[in-house]
């Protein structure tokens, strides 16, 4: 197998992996799972939030004058 074919195969696997991760993300984001098993109730909420690229730092409180 030459280098160009290897690059194509690796690129195909990366694309397939990203597709699978995206499908899983779309399936579980903003879902609520409820269970009632053997008289025990459970509830889980799955919510994936996006992260800020550059979060702003919170302002530091001013120190009191001495």
PDBQT receptor file of N, H, CA, C and O in Angstrom, charges set to zero:
ATOM      1  N   UNK A   1       0.860  -1.171   0.000  1.00  0.00    +0.000 N 
ATOM      2  CA  UNK A   1       0.000   0.000   0.000  1.00  0.00    +0.000 C 
ATOM      3  C   UNK A   1       0.904   1.230   0.000  1.00  0.00    +0.000 C 
ATOM      4  O   UNK A   1       1.806   1.337   0.830  1.00  0.00    +0.000 OA
ATOM      5  N   UNK A   2       0.672   2.134  -0.903  1.00  0.00    +0.000 N 
ATOM      6  H   UNK A   2      -0.061   2.047  -1.577  1.00  0.00    +0.000 HD
ATOM      7  CA  UNK A   2       1.497   3.339  -0.957  1.00  0.00    +0.000 C 
ATOM      8  C   UNK A   2       0.975   4.407   0.001  1.00  0.00    +0.000 C 
ATOM      9  O   UNK A   2      -0.083   4.242   0.609  1.00  0.00    +0.000 OA
ATOM     10  N   UNK A   3       1.716   5.492   0.132  1.00  0.00    +0.000 N 
ATOM     11  H   UNK A   3       2.576   5.626  -0.362  1.00  0.00    +0.000 HD
ATOM     12  CA  UNK A   3       1.422   6.526   1.125  1.00  0.00    +0.000 C 
ATOM     13  C   UNK A   3       0.085   7.212   0.865  1.00  0.00    +0.000 C 
ATOM     14  O   UNK A   3      -0.649   7.504   1.810  1.00  0.00    +0.000 OA
ATOM     15  N   UNK A   4      -0.242   7.471  -0.394  1.00  0.00    +0.000 N 
ATOM     16  H   UNK A   4       0.353   7.234  -1.161  1.00  0.00    +0.000 HD
ATOM     17  CA  UNK A   4      -1.498   8.177  -0.666  1.00  0.00    +0.000 C 
ATOM     18  C   UNK A   4      -2.711   7.312  -0.319  1.00  0.00    +0.000 C 
ATOM     19  O   UNK A   4      -3.729   7.832   0.138  1.00  0.00    +0.000 OA
ATOM     20  N   UNK A   5      -2.612   6.011  -0.531  1.00  0.00    +0.000 N 
ATOM     21  H   UNK A   5      -1.785   5.589  -0.903  1.00  0.00    +0.000 HD
ATOM     22  CA  UNK A   5      -3.713   5.128  -0.154  1.00  0.00    +0.000 C 
ATOM     23  C   UNK A   5      -3.851   5.052   1.360  1.00  0.00    +0.000 C 
ATOM     24  O   UNK A   5      -4.961   4.985   1.888  1.00  0.00    +0.000 OA
ATOM     25  N   UNK A   6      -2.713   5.064   2.055  1.00  0.00    +0.000 N 
ATOM     26  H   UNK A   6      -1.811   5.118   1.626  1.00  0.00    +0.000 HD
ATOM     27  CA  UNK A   6      -2.735   5.013   3.520  1.00  0.00    +0.000 C 
ATOM     28  C   UNK A   6      -3.377   6.271   4.091  1.00  0.00    +0.000 C 
ATOM     29  O   UNK A   6      -4.144   6.201   5.052  1.00  0.00    +0.000 OA
ATOM     30  N   UNK A   7      -3.065   7.416   3.502  1.00  0.00    +0.000 N 
ATOM     31  H   UNK A   7      -2.442   7.472   2.722  1.00  0.00    +0.000 HD
ATOM     32  CA  UNK A   7      -3.674   8.678   3.947  1.00  0.00    +0.000 C 
ATOM     33  C   UNK A   7      -5.181   8.636   3.730  1.00  0.00    +0.000 C 
ATOM     34  O   UNK A   7      -5.940   9.104   4.579  1.00  0.00    +0.000 OA
ATOM     35  N   UNK A   8      -5.619   8.086   2.612  1.00  0.00    +0.000 N 
ATOM     36  H   UNK A   8      -5.002   7.707   1.923  1.00  0.00    +0.000 HD
ATOM     37  CA  UNK A   8      -7.049   7.977   2.340  1.00  0.00    +0.000 C 
ATOM     38  C   UNK A   8      -7.754   7.066   3.326  1.00  0.00    +0.000 C 
ATOM     39  O   UNK A   8      -8.864   7.364   3.768  1.00  0.00    +0.000 OA
ATOM     40  N   UNK A   9      -7.113   5.953   3.676  1.00  0.00    +0.000 N 
ATOM     41  H   UNK A   9      -6.212   5.712   3.317  1.00  0.00    +0.000 HD
ATOM     42  CA  UNK A   9      -7.717   5.016   4.630  1.00  0.00    +0.000 C 
ATOM     43  C   UNK A   9      -7.805   5.645   6.011  1.00  0.00    +0.000 C 
ATOM     44  O   UNK A   9      -8.841   5.558   6.669  1.00  0.00    +0.000 OA
ATOM     45  N   UNK A  10      -6.725   6.279   6.454  1.00  0.00    +0.000 N 
ATOM     46  H   UNK A  10      -5.883   6.351   5.920  1.00  0.00    +0.000 HD
ATOM     47  CA  UNK A  10      -6.729   6.919   7.782  1.00  0.00    +0.000 C 
ATOM     48  C   UNK A  10      -7.761   8.052   7.812  1.00  0.00    +0.000 C 
ATOM     49  O   UNK A  10      -8.486   8.198   8.796  1.00  0.00    +0.000 OA
ATOM     50  N   UNK A  11      -7.834   8.849   6.750  1.00  0.00    +0.000 N 
ATOM     51  H   UNK A  11      -7.245   8.731   5.951  1.00  0.00    +0.000 HD
ATOM     52  CA  UNK A  11      -8.826   9.923   6.688  1.00  0.00    +0.000 C 
ATOM     53  C   UNK A  11     -10.247   9.385   6.733  1.00  0.00    +0.000 C 
ATOM     54  O   UNK A  11     -11.129   9.984   7.348  1.00  0.00    +0.000 OA
ATOM     55  N   UNK A  12     -10.461   8.258   6.080  1.00  0.00    +0.000 N 
ATOM     56  H   UNK A  12      -9.744   7.771   5.580  1.00  0.00    +0.000 HD
ATOM     57  CA  UNK A  12     -11.789   7.636   6.129  1.00  0.00    +0.000 C 
ATOM     58  C   UNK A  12     -12.164   7.184   7.525  1.00  0.00    +0.000 C 
ATOM     59  O   UNK A  12     -13.306   7.355   7.952  1.00  0.00    +0.000 OA
ATOM     60  N   UNK A  13     -11.192   6.598   8.250  1.00  0.00    +0.000 N 
ATOM     61  H   UNK A  13     -10.265   6.460   7.903  1.00  0.00    +0.000 HD
ATOM     62  CA  UNK A  13     -11.465   6.168   9.623  1.00  0.00    +0.000 C 
ATOM     63  C   UNK A  13     -11.725   7.362  10.539  1.00  0.00    +0.000 C 
ATOM     64  O   UNK A  13     -12.585   7.293  11.417  1.00  0.00    +0.000 OA
ATOM     65  N   UNK A  14     -10.990   8.453  10.341  1.00  0.00    +0.000 N 
ATOM     66  H   UNK A  14     -10.291   8.509   9.628  1.00  0.00    +0.000 HD
ATOM     67  CA  UNK A  14     -11.208   9.652  11.158  1.00  0.00    +0.000 C 
ATOM     68  C   UNK A  14     -12.603  10.215  10.890  1.00  0.00    +0.000 C 
ATOM     69  O   UNK A  14     -13.312  10.582  11.827  1.00  0.00    +0.000 OA
ATOM     70  N   UNK A  15     -12.997  10.286   9.632  1.00  0.00    +0.000 N 
ATOM     71  H   UNK A  15     -12.420   9.988   8.870  1.00  0.00    +0.000 HD
ATOM     72  CA  UNK A  15     -14.327  10.793   9.290  1.00  0.00    +0.000 C 
ATOM     73  C   UNK A  15     -15.422   9.905   9.874  1.00  0.00    +0.000 C 
ATOM     74  O   UNK A  15     -16.430  10.409  10.370  1.00  0.00    +0.000 OA
ATOM     75  N   UNK A  16     -15.231   8.596   9.818  1.00  0.00    +0.000 N 
ATOM     76  H   UNK A  16     -14.413   8.187   9.415  1.00  0.00    +0.000 HD
ATOM     77  CA  UNK A  16     -16.219   7.679  10.378  1.00  0.00    +0.000 C 
ATOM     78  C   UNK A  16     -16.305   7.844  11.892  1.00  0.00    +0.000 C 
ATOM     79  O   UNK A  16     -17.398   7.815  12.458  1.00  0.00    +0.000 OA
ATOM     80  N   UNK A  17     -15.152   8.017  12.554  1.00  0.00    +0.000 N 
ATOM     81  H   UNK A  17     -14.265   8.040  12.094  1.00  0.00    +0.000 HD
ATOM     82  CA  UNK A  17     -15.148   8.220  13.998  1.00  0.00    +0.000 C 
ATOM     83  C   UNK A  17     -15.855   9.494  14.396  1.00  0.00    +0.000 C 
ATOM     84  O   UNK A  17     -16.617   9.504  15.363  1.00  0.00    +0.000 OA
ATOM     85  N   UNK A  18     -15.612  10.584  13.655  1.00  0.00    +0.000 N 
ATOM     86  H   UNK A  18     -14.993  10.576  12.870  1.00  0.00    +0.000 HD
ATOM     87  CA  UNK A  18     -16.289  11.845  13.961  1.00  0.00    +0.000 C 
ATOM     88  C   UNK A  18     -17.796  11.752  13.731  1.00  0.00    +0.000 C 
ATOM     89  O   UNK A  18     -18.578  12.350  14.470  1.00  0.00    +0.000 OA
ATOM     90  N   UNK A  19     -18.195  11.014  12.722  1.00  0.00    +0.000 N 
ATOM     91  H   UNK A  19     -17.560  10.528  12.122  1.00  0.00    +0.000 HD
ATOM     92  CA  UNK A  19     -19.622  10.815  12.464  1.00  0.00    +0.000 C 
ATOM     93  C   UNK A  19     -20.286  10.060  13.607  1.00  0.00    +0.000 C 
ATOM     94  O   UNK A  19     -21.391  10.405  14.026  1.00  0.00    +0.000 OA
ATOM     95  N   UNK A  20     -19.619   9.040  14.104  1.00  0.00    +0.000 N 
ATOM     96  H   UNK A  20     -18.722   8.760  13.763  1.00  0.00    +0.000 HD
ATOM     97  CA  UNK A  20     -20.174   8.252  15.215  1.00  0.00    +0.000 C 
ATOM     98  C   UNK A  20     -20.260   9.103  16.476  1.00  0.00    +0.000 C 
ATOM     99  O   UNK A  20     -21.271   9.065  17.177  1.00  0.00    +0.000 OA
ATOM    100  N   UNK A  21     -19.214   9.870  16.774  1.00  0.00    +0.000 N 
ATOM    101  H   UNK A  21     -18.392   9.901  16.205  1.00  0.00    +0.000 HD
ATOM    102  CA  UNK A  21     -19.239  10.739  17.958  1.00  0.00    +0.000 C 
ATOM    103  C   UNK A  21     -20.348  11.784  17.834  1.00  0.00    +0.000 C 
ATOM    104  O   UNK A  21     -21.036  12.069  18.814  1.00  0.00    +0.000 OA
ATOM    105  N   UNK A  22     -20.528  12.355  16.649  1.00  0.00    +0.000 N 
ATOM    106  H   UNK A  22     -19.969  12.123  15.853  1.00  0.00    +0.000 HD
ATOM    107  CA  UNK A  22     -21.594  13.340  16.442  1.00  0.00    +0.000 C 
ATOM    108  C   UNK A  22     -22.976  12.730  16.614  1.00  0.00    +0.000 C 
ATOM    109  O   UNK A  22     -23.871  13.372  17.163  1.00  0.00    +0.000 OA
ATOM    110  N   UNK A  23     -23.159  11.497  16.151  1.00  0.00    +0.000 N 
ATOM    111  H   UNK A  23     -22.431  10.976  15.705  1.00  0.00    +0.000 HD
ATOM    112  CA  UNK A  23     -24.454  10.824  16.305  1.00  0.00    +0.000 C 
ATOM    113  C   UNK A  23     -24.749  10.537  17.776  1.00  0.00    +0.000 C 
ATOM    114  O   UNK A  23     -25.884  10.696  18.226  1.00  0.00    +0.000 OA
ATOM    115  N   UNK A  24     -23.735  10.116  18.521  1.00  0.00    +0.000 N 
ATOM    116  H   UNK A  24     -22.813   9.986  18.156  1.00  0.00    +0.000 HD
ATOM    117  CA  UNK A  24     -23.928   9.858  19.956  1.00  0.00    +0.000 C 
ATOM    118  C   UNK A  24     -24.242  11.155  20.684  1.00  0.00    +0.000 C 
ATOM    119  O   UNK A  24     -25.127  11.189  21.538  1.00  0.00    +0.000 OA
ATOM    120  N   UNK A  25     -23.524  12.222  20.353  1.00  0.00    +0.000 N 
ATOM    121  H   UNK A  25     -22.805  12.195  19.659  1.00  0.00    +0.000 HD
ATOM    122  CA  UNK A  25     -23.773  13.529  20.966  1.00  0.00    +0.000 C 
ATOM    123  C   UNK A  25     -25.204  13.998  20.700  1.00  0.00    +0.000 C 
ATOM    124  O   UNK A  25     -25.884  14.469  21.611  1.00  0.00    +0.000 OA
ATOM    125  N   UNK A  26     -25.654  13.869  19.466  1.00  0.00    +0.000 N 
ATOM    126  H   UNK A  26     -25.101  13.486  18.726  1.00  0.00    +0.000 HD
ATOM    127  CA  UNK A  26     -27.012  14.292  19.114  1.00  0.00    +0.000 C 
ATOM    128  C   UNK A  26     -28.061  13.428  19.813  1.00  0.00    +0.000 C 
ATOM    129  O   UNK A  26     -29.148  13.910  20.133  1.00  0.00    +0.000 OA
ATOM    130  N   UNK A  27     -27.746  12.166  20.050  1.00  0.00    +0.000 N 
ATOM    131  H   UNK A  27     -26.864  11.774  19.790  1.00  0.00    +0.000 HD
ATOM    132  CA  UNK A  27     -28.710  11.256  20.664  1.00  0.00    +0.000 C 
ATOM    133  C   UNK A  27     -28.878  11.517  22.156  1.00  0.00    +0.000 C 
ATOM    134  O   UNK A  27     -29.981  11.349  22.677  1.00  0.00    +0.000 OA
ATOM    135  N   UNK A  28     -27.817  11.923  22.866  1.00  0.00    +0.000 N 
ATOM    136  H   UNK A  28     -26.921  12.059  22.443  1.00  0.00    +0.000 HD
ATOM    137  CA  UNK A  28     -27.916  12.055  24.321  1.00  0.00    +0.000 C 
ATOM    138  C   UNK A  28     -28.059  13.484  24.804  1.00  0.00    +0.000 C 
ATOM    139  O   UNK A  28     -28.380  13.693  25.974  1.00  0.00    +0.000 OA
ATOM    140  N   UNK A  29     -27.836  14.476  23.959  1.00  0.00    +0.000 N 
ATOM    141  H   UNK A  29     -27.575  14.306  23.009  1.00  0.00    +0.000 HD
ATOM    142  CA  UNK A  29     -27.883  15.860  24.419  1.00  0.00    +0.000 C 
ATOM    143  C   UNK A  29     -29.320  16.284  24.713  1.00  0.00    +0.000 C 
ATOM    144  O   UNK A  29     -30.226  16.036  23.918  1.00  0.00    +0.000 OA
ATOM    145  N   UNK A  30     -29.514  16.917  25.851  1.00  0.00    +0.000 N 
ATOM    146  H   UNK A  30     -28.777  17.118  26.497  1.00  0.00    +0.000 HD
ATOM    147  CA  UNK A  30     -30.821  17.433  26.307  1.00  0.00    +0.000 C 
ATOM    148  C   UNK A  30     -31.852  16.313  26.446  1.00  0.00    +0.000 C 
ATOM    149  O   UNK A  30     -32.979  16.452  25.972  1.00  0.00    +0.000 OA
ATOM    150  N   UNK A  31     -31.485  15.225  27.080  1.00  0.00    +0.000 N 
ATOM    151  H   UNK A  31     -30.570  15.112  27.465  1.00  0.00    +0.000 HD
ATOM    152  CA  UNK A  31     -32.405  14.109  27.296  1.00  0.00    +0.000 C 
ATOM    153  C   UNK A  31     -32.610  13.887  28.787  1.00  0.00    +0.000 C 
ATOM    154  O   UNK A  31     -31.725  14.160  29.598  1.00  0.00    +0.000 OA
ATOM    155  N   UNK A  32     -33.769  13.397  29.129  1.00  0.00    +0.000 N 
ATOM    156  H   UNK A  32     -34.488  13.176  28.471  1.00  0.00    +0.000 HD
ATOM    157  CA  UNK A  32     -34.075  13.011  30.500  1.00  0.00    +0.000 C 
ATOM    158  C   UNK A  32     -34.414  11.532  30.495  1.00  0.00    +0.000 C 
ATOM    159  O   UNK A  32     -35.275  11.086  29.738  1.00  0.00    +0.000 OA
ATOM    160  N   UNK A  33     -33.737  10.779  31.340  1.00  0.00    +0.000 N 
ATOM    161  H   UNK A  33     -33.037  11.141  31.956  1.00  0.00    +0.000 HD
ATOM    162  CA  UNK A  33     -33.929   9.340  31.417  1.00  0.00    +0.000 C 
ATOM    163  C   UNK A  33     -34.602   9.031  32.742  1.00  0.00    +0.000 C 
ATOM    164  O   UNK A  33     -34.099   9.387  33.808  1.00  0.00    +0.000 OA
ATOM    165  N   UNK A  34     -35.745   8.364  32.664  1.00  0.00    +0.000 N 
ATOM    166  H   UNK A  34     -36.154   8.075  31.798  1.00  0.00    +0.000 HD
ATOM    167  CA  UNK A  34     -36.479   7.971  33.872  1.00  0.00    +0.000 C 
ATOM    168  C   UNK A  34     -36.568   6.463  33.938  1.00  0.00    +0.000 C 
ATOM    169  O   UNK A  34     -36.762   5.797  32.921  1.00  0.00    +0.000 OA
ATOM    170  N   UNK A  35     -36.425   5.928  35.134  1.00  0.00    +0.000 N 
ATOM    171  H   UNK A  35     -36.268   6.469  35.960  1.00  0.00    +0.000 HD
ATOM    172  CA  UNK A  35     -36.473   4.483  35.320  1.00  0.00    +0.000 C 
ATOM    173  C   UNK A  35     -37.333   4.151  36.534  1.00  0.00    +0.000 C 
ATOM    174  O   UNK A  35     -37.273   4.838  37.553  1.00  0.00    +0.000 OA
ATOM    175  N   UNK A  36     -38.123   3.104  36.420  1.00  0.00    +0.000 N 
ATOM    176  H   UNK A  36     -38.172   2.546  35.592  1.00  0.00    +0.000 HD
ATOM    177  CA  UNK A  36     -38.912   2.600  37.534  1.00  0.00    +0.000 C 
ATOM    178  C   UNK A  36     -38.707   1.086  37.556  1.00  0.00    +0.000 C 
ATOM    179  O   UNK A  36     -39.423   0.343  36.885  1.00  0.00    +0.000 OA
ATOM    180  N   UNK A  37     -37.734   0.646  38.324  1.00  0.00    +0.000 N 
ATOM    181  H   UNK A  37     -37.151   1.249  38.868  1.00  0.00    +0.000 HD
ATOM    182  CA  UNK A  37     -37.356  -0.765  38.347  1.00  0.00    +0.000 C 
ATOM    183  C   UNK A  37     -37.477  -1.302  39.766  1.00  0.00    +0.000 C 
ATOM    184  O   UNK A  37     -36.862  -0.763  40.686  1.00  0.00    +0.000 OA
ATOM    185  N   UNK A  38     -38.250  -2.340  39.948  1.00  0.00    +0.000 N 
ATOM    186  H   UNK A  38     -38.749  -2.777  39.200  1.00  0.00    +0.000 HD
ATOM    187  CA  UNK A  38     -38.420  -3.013  41.247  1.00  0.00    +0.000 C 
ATOM    188  C   UNK A  38     -38.860  -2.041  42.333  1.00  0.00    +0.000 C 
ATOM    189  O   UNK A  38     -38.433  -2.155  43.482  1.00  0.00    +0.000 OA
ATOM    190  N   UNK A  39     -39.707  -1.090  41.975  1.00  0.00    +0.000 N 
ATOM    191  H   UNK A  39     -40.054  -0.997  41.042  1.00  0.00    +0.000 HD
ATOM    192  CA  UNK A  39     -40.228  -0.148  42.950  1.00  0.00    +0.000 C 
ATOM    193  C   UNK A  39     -39.303   1.024  43.234  1.00  0.00    +0.000 C 
ATOM    194  O   UNK A  39     -39.658   1.911  44.009  1.00  0.00    +0.000 OA
ATOM    195  N   UNK A  40     -38.145   1.047  42.635  1.00  0.00    +0.000 N 
ATOM    196  H   UNK A  40     -37.856   0.326  42.004  1.00  0.00    +0.000 HD
ATOM    197  CA  UNK A  40     -37.209   2.140  42.845  1.00  0.00    +0.000 C 
ATOM    198  C   UNK A  40     -37.244   3.058  41.630  1.00  0.00    +0.000 C 
ATOM    199  O   UNK A  40     -37.088   2.617  40.492  1.00  0.00    +0.000 OA
ATOM    200  N   UNK A  41     -37.453   4.347  41.900  1.00  0.00    +0.000 N 
ATOM    201  H   UNK A  41     -37.580   4.705  42.825  1.00  0.00    +0.000 HD
ATOM    202  CA  UNK A  41     -37.521   5.306  40.797  1.00  0.00    +0.000 C 
ATOM    203  C   UNK A  41     -36.201   6.049  40.693  1.00  0.00    +0.000 C 
ATOM    204  O   UNK A  41     -35.589   6.394  41.704  1.00  0.00    +0.000 OA
ATOM    205  N   UNK A  42     -35.774   6.289  39.479  1.00  0.00    +0.000 N 
ATOM    206  H   UNK A  42     -36.272   6.009  38.658  1.00  0.00    +0.000 HD
ATOM    207  CA  UNK A  42     -34.557   7.051  39.233  1.00  0.00    +0.000 C 
ATOM    208  C   UNK A  42     -34.759   7.984  38.068  1.00  0.00    +0.000 C 
ATOM    209  O   UNK A  42     -35.523   7.695  37.147  1.00  0.00    +0.000 OA
ATOM    210  N   UNK A  43     -34.073   9.099  38.110  1.00  0.00    +0.000 N 
ATOM    211  H   UNK A  43     -33.452   9.335  38.858  1.00  0.00    +0.000 HD
ATOM    212  CA  UNK A  43     -34.189  10.083  37.036  1.00  0.00    +0.000 C 
ATOM    213  C   UNK A  43     -32.827  10.723  36.818  1.00  0.00    +0.000 C 
ATOM    214  O   UNK A  43     -32.176  11.166  37.764  1.00  0.00    +0.000 OA
ATOM    215  N   UNK A  44     -32.409  10.764  35.562  1.00  0.00    +0.000 N 
ATOM    216  H   UNK A  44     -32.938  10.404  34.794  1.00  0.00    +0.000 HD
ATOM    217  CA  UNK A  44     -31.128  11.360  35.191  1.00  0.00    +0.000 C 
ATOM    218  C   UNK A  44     -31.375  12.305  34.029  1.00  0.00    +0.000 C 
ATOM    219  O   UNK A  44     -32.086  11.964  33.083  1.00  0.00    +0.000 OA
ATOM    220  N   UNK A  45     -30.797  13.477  34.100  1.00  0.00    +0.000 N 
ATOM    221  H   UNK A  45     -30.220  13.754  34.869  1.00  0.00    +0.000 HD
ATOM    222  CA  UNK A  45     -30.894  14.440  33.007  1.00  0.00    +0.000 C 
ATOM    223  C   UNK A  45     -29.517  14.605  32.381  1.00  0.00    +0.000 C 
ATOM    224  O   UNK A  45     -28.545  14.896  33.078  1.00  0.00    +0.000 OA
ATOM    225  N   UNK A  46     -29.432  14.420  31.072  1.00  0.00    +0.000 N 
ATOM    226  H   UNK A  46     -30.221  14.183  30.506  1.00  0.00    +0.000 HD
ATOM    227  CA  UNK A  46     -28.176  14.551  30.340  1.00  0.00    +0.000 C 
ATOM    228  C   UNK A  46     -28.228  15.828  29.531  1.00  0.00    +0.000 C 
ATOM    229  O   UNK A  46     -29.063  15.969  28.637  1.00  0.00    +0.000 OA
ATOM    230  N   UNK A  47     -27.344  16.755  29.836  1.00  0.00    +0.000 N 
ATOM    231  H   UNK A  47     -26.665  16.641  30.561  1.00  0.00    +0.000 HD
ATOM    232  CA  UNK A  47     -27.327  18.041  29.147  1.00  0.00    +0.000 C 
ATOM    233  C   UNK A  47     -25.879  18.435  28.923  1.00  0.00    +0.000 C 
ATOM    234  O   UNK A  47     -25.140  18.674  29.878  1.00  0.00    +0.000 OA
ATOM    235  N   UNK A  48     -25.478  18.503  27.674  1.00  0.00    +0.000 N 
ATOM    236  H   UNK A  48     -26.079  18.310  26.899  1.00  0.00    +0.000 HD
ATOM    237  CA  UNK A  48     -24.108  18.856  27.326  1.00  0.00    +0.000 C 
ATOM    238  C   UNK A  48     -24.092  20.324  26.941  1.00  0.00    +0.000 C 
ATOM    239  O   UNK A  48     -24.735  20.726  25.972  1.00  0.00    +0.000 OA
ATOM    240  N   UNK A  49     -23.354  21.126  27.703  1.00  0.00    +0.000 N 
ATOM    241  H   UNK A  49     -22.831  20.800  28.490  1.00  0.00    +0.000 HD
ATOM    242  CA  UNK A  49     -23.250  22.556  27.437  1.00  0.00    +0.000 C 
ATOM    243  C   UNK A  49     -22.027  22.839  26.591  1.00  0.00    +0.000 C 
ATOM    244  O   UNK A  49     -21.025  22.131  26.684  1.00  0.00    +0.000 OA
ATOM    245  N   UNK A  50     -22.104  23.858  25.775  1.00  0.00    +0.000 N 
ATOM    246  H   UNK A  50     -22.919  24.433  25.700  1.00  0.00    +0.000 HD
ATOM    247  CA  UNK A  50     -20.940  24.268  24.999  1.00  0.00    +0.000 C 
ATOM    248  C   UNK A  50     -20.026  25.105  25.877  1.00  0.00    +0.000 C 
ATOM    249  O   UNK A  50     -20.478  25.830  26.763  1.00  0.00    +0.000 OA
ATOM    250  N   UNK A  51     -18.744  24.991  25.616  1.00  0.00    +0.000 N 
ATOM    251  H   UNK A  51     -18.377  24.402  24.896  1.00  0.00    +0.000 HD
ATOM    252  CA  UNK A  51     -17.760  25.739  26.382  1.00  0.00    +0.000 C 
ATOM    253  C   UNK A  51     -17.413  27.021  25.641  1.00  0.00    +0.000 C 
ATOM    254  O   UNK A  51     -17.423  27.056  24.411  1.00  0.00    +0.000 OA
ATOM    255  N   UNK A  52     -17.112  28.056  26.380  1.00  0.00    +0.000 N 
ATOM    256  H   UNK A  52     -17.104  28.028  27.379  1.00  0.00    +0.000 HD
ATOM    257  CA  UNK A  52     -16.696  29.314  25.785  1.00  0.00    +0.000 C 
ATOM    258  C   UNK A  52     -15.240  29.186  25.354  1.00  0.00    +0.000 C 
ATOM    259  O   UNK A  52     -14.428  28.584  26.058  1.00  0.00    +0.000 OA
ATOM    260  N   UNK A  53     -14.915  29.750  24.202  1.00  0.00    +0.000 N 
ATOM    261  H   UNK A  53     -15.574  30.239  23.631  1.00  0.00    +0.000 HD
ATOM    262  CA  UNK A  53     -13.543  29.679  23.714  1.00  0.00    +0.000 C 
ATOM    263  C   UNK A  53     -12.603  30.473  24.615  1.00  0.00    +0.000 C 
ATOM    264  O   UNK A  53     -11.532  29.979  24.968  1.00  0.00    +0.000 OA
ATOM    265  N   UNK A  54     -12.972  31.671  24.986  1.00  0.00    +0.000 N 
ATOM    266  H   UNK A  54     -13.842  32.073  24.699  1.00  0.00    +0.000 HD
ATOM    267  CA  UNK A  54     -12.170  32.525  25.867  1.00  0.00    +0.000 C 
ATOM    268  C   UNK A  54     -13.045  33.016  27.005  1.00  0.00    +0.000 C 
ATOM    269  O   UNK A  54     -13.620  34.101  26.917  1.00  0.00    +0.000 OA
ATOM    270  N   UNK A  55     -13.158  32.237  28.074  1.00  0.00    +0.000 N 
ATOM    271  H   UNK A  55     -12.691  31.355  28.146  1.00  0.00    +0.000 HD
ATOM    272  CA  UNK A  55     -14.019  32.681  29.177  1.00  0.00    +0.000 C 
ATOM    273  C   UNK A  55     -13.438  33.936  29.827  1.00  0.00    +0.000 C 
ATOM    274  O   UNK A  55     -12.224  34.068  29.986  1.00  0.00    +0.000 OA
ATOM    275  N   UNK A  56     -14.317  34.836  30.193  1.00  0.00    +0.000 N 
ATOM    276  H   UNK A  56     -15.303  34.728  30.064  1.00  0.00    +0.000 HD
ATOM    277  CA  UNK A  56     -13.868  36.058  30.848  1.00  0.00    +0.000 C 
ATOM    278  C   UNK A  56     -13.629  35.760  32.322  1.00  0.00    +0.000 C 
ATOM    279  O   UNK A  56     -14.472  35.141  32.972  1.00  0.00    +0.000 OA
ATOM    280  N   UNK A  57     -12.499  36.192  32.853  1.00  0.00    +0.000 N 
ATOM    281  H   UNK A  57     -11.815  36.695  32.325  1.00  0.00    +0.000 HD
ATOM    282  CA  UNK A  57     -12.232  35.926  34.272  1.00  0.00    +0.000 C 
ATOM    283  C   UNK A  57     -13.171  36.742  35.148  1.00  0.00    +0.000 C 
ATOM    284  O   UNK A  57     -13.533  37.870  34.810  1.00  0.00    +0.000 OA
ATOM    285  N   UNK A  58     -13.553  36.169  36.257  1.00  0.00    +0.000 N 
ATOM    286  H   UNK A  58     -13.259  35.254  36.532  1.00  0.00    +0.000 HD
ATOM    287  CA  UNK A  58     -14.440  36.887  37.168  1.00  0.00    +0.000 C 
ATOM    288  C   UNK A  58     -13.636  37.966  37.886  1.00  0.00    +0.000 C 
ATOM    289  O   UNK A  58     -12.468  37.756  38.215  1.00  0.00    +0.000 OA
ATOM    290  N   UNK A  59     -14.253  39.112  38.127  1.00  0.00    +0.000 N 
ATOM    291  H   UNK A  59     -15.201  39.282  37.860  1.00  0.00    +0.000 HD
ATOM    292  CA  UNK A  59     -13.512  40.190  38.798  1.00  0.00    +0.000 C 
ATOM    293  C   UNK A  59     -13.196  39.808  40.230  1.00  0.00    +0.000 C 
ATOM    294  O   UNK A  59     -14.009  39.201  40.927  1.00  0.00    +0.000 OA
ATOM    295  N   UNK A  60     -12.001  40.177  40.650  1.00  0.00    +0.000 N 
ATOM    296  H   UNK A  60     -11.341  40.670  40.083  1.00  0.00    +0.000 HD
ATOM    297  CA  UNK A  60     -11.580  39.877  42.032  1.00  0.00    +0.000 C 
ATOM    298  C   UNK A  60     -12.174  40.927  42.964  1.00  0.00    +0.000 C 
ATOM    299  O   UNK A  60     -12.216  42.110  42.629  1.00  0.00    +0.000 OA
ATOM    300  N   UNK A  61     -12.636  40.488  44.144  1.00  0.00    +0.000 N 
ATOM    301  H   UNK A  61     -12.602  39.526  44.417  1.00  0.00    +0.000 HD
ATOM    302  CA  UNK A  61     -13.209  41.469  45.085  1.00  0.00    +0.000 C 
ATOM    303  C   UNK A  61     -12.106  42.396  45.599  1.00  0.00    +0.000 C 
ATOM    304  O   UNK A  61     -10.964  41.980  45.794  1.00  0.00    +0.000 OA
ATOM    305  N   UNK A  62     -12.470  43.644  45.810  1.00  0.00    +0.000 N 
ATOM    306  H   UNK A  62     -13.397  43.982  45.651  1.00  0.00    +0.000 HD
ATOM    307  CA  UNK A  62     -11.511  44.629  46.330  1.00  0.00    +0.000 C 
ATOM    308  C   UNK A  62     -11.244  44.340  47.803  1.00  0.00    +0.000 C 
ATOM    309  O   UNK A  62     -12.151  44.008  48.566  1.00  0.00    +0.000 OA
ATOM    310  N   UNK A  63      -9.983  44.475  48.176  1.00  0.00    +0.000 N 
ATOM    311  H   UNK A  63      -9.247  44.745  47.556  1.00  0.00    +0.000 HD
ATOM    312  CA  UNK A  63      -9.617  44.274  49.576  1.00  0.00    +0.000 C 
ATOM    313  C   UNK A  63      -9.988  45.506  50.382  1.00  0.00    +0.000 C 
ATOM    314  O   UNK A  63      -9.826  46.626  49.897  1.00  0.00    +0.000 OA
ATOM    315  N   UNK A  64     -10.480  45.327  51.598  1.00  0.00    +0.000 N 
ATOM    316  H   UNK A  64     -10.611  44.417  51.992  1.00  0.00    +0.000 HD
ATOM    317  CA  UNK A  64     -10.841  46.491  52.412  1.00  0.00    +0.000 C 
ATOM    318  C   UNK A  64      -9.586  47.279  52.836  1.00  0.00    +0.000 C 
ATOM    319  O   UNK A  64      -8.530  46.696  53.083  1.00  0.00    +0.000 OA
ATOM    320  N   UNK A  65      -9.721  48.585  52.913  1.00  0.00    +0.000 N 
ATOM    321  H   UNK A  65     -10.579  49.058  52.712  1.00  0.00    +0.000 HD
ATOM    322  CA  UNK A  65      -8.599  49.443  53.337  1.00  0.00    +0.000 C 
ATOM    323  C   UNK A  65      -8.342  49.227  54.811  1.00  0.00    +0.000 C 
ATOM    324  O   UNK A  65      -9.270  49.060  55.603  1.00  0.00    +0.000 OA
ATOM    325  N   UNK A  66      -7.083  49.232  55.164  1.00  0.00    +0.000 N 
ATOM    326  H   UNK A  66      -6.329  49.367  54.520  1.00  0.00    +0.000 HD
ATOM    327  CA  UNK A  66      -6.681  48.997  56.569  1.00  0.00    +0.000 C 
ATOM    328  C   UNK A  66      -6.491  50.284  57.292  1.00  0.00    +0.000 C 
ATOM    329  O   UNK A  66      -6.155  50.282  58.477  1.00  0.00    +0.000 OA
TER     330      UNK A  66
